[in-house]
Amino acid sequence: MSALYPTLPPFALEPQLVSRIWGRRDLKPWYPDMPTEEPIGEAWLSGDACVALSGPLRGQTLQEICSSQARALLGADRAEAESPLLIKILFAQEKLSVQVHPDDAMAQRKGSPRGKTECWYALEAGPDAEVACGLKPGASLGAIEASLKDGTLEKWLEVLPVKTGEMIFVDAGTVHAIWPGSVLLETQQNSDITYRLYDYGRPRPLHVQESLEALRLRTEAGKVEPVEEADRTRLVDCAYFRIERMTVGGHVASDRFTTAGQALSYLFLLSGTARVSIRSGESVPWPAHTLLAVAACCEDFQLECDGAVELIRIVAK
Ligand SMILES: [Zn+2]
């Protein structure tokens, strides 16, 4: 048992690279120094097994910290002592399966705590980058079922070109697929329920009945227009997360980032370098392209930026 802390200093989480058949071997410039013998599809930035790199909880996993420090990390009002969001980077070299996630109500009927609403922020996108997000107007359940039988589901998918810096919202129930050409920062409810509707004839198992139960013909999914605020750009705001992009420089006090006890948030270091200094005078390591966890009850800290630093801020709700 570790001590119970009323407040926590900010700490970075070590990413975990996950091998996937559709991934890539070269992770430059994102993780140039990490060994990649297998093709890497995902870097989990806030996985349950990601480890704190500094502070009193150094070496503990995020799951351990959520359960032992729930009040300080997640906020007083949170019922579950579990990480609310799973944040990943996806490196797709091939098409991922066409899939759908259940909403909270369906997940709970099946015995899981929550469904999965997610979103994708394009960190990088080549000229041909595309994703499939939602169904075309005129799609019906009957038409979808028939297209699965004759292998023509793709004609019903709404295909979106992706450009660097765009945000795509994918609410639970949306039929979707990540396709090659982009590097995406994915934020999702921390759930592992994925129903695979179609896999382009590849031999992996499908979950057609569950997919048809979970999917909705019309959803809120699609590109989200950014909203300019005084000192940040709001990229998306839904029931489960709010995501902002910020450009900061010089010395930045932590009250720009903290939530006064309300919620766990994360800062993703998109570009530039910054040091994080905490009350004790120590400097907290914050490697590029990692998440800095800012607890609901976070000690004051200061970012000391080298020139302009671009951040993505993700607030769990
Ligand atoms: Zn998904």
Residues whose N, C-alpha, C, O or C-beta is under 5 A from the ligand:
A	BS01	ZN	none
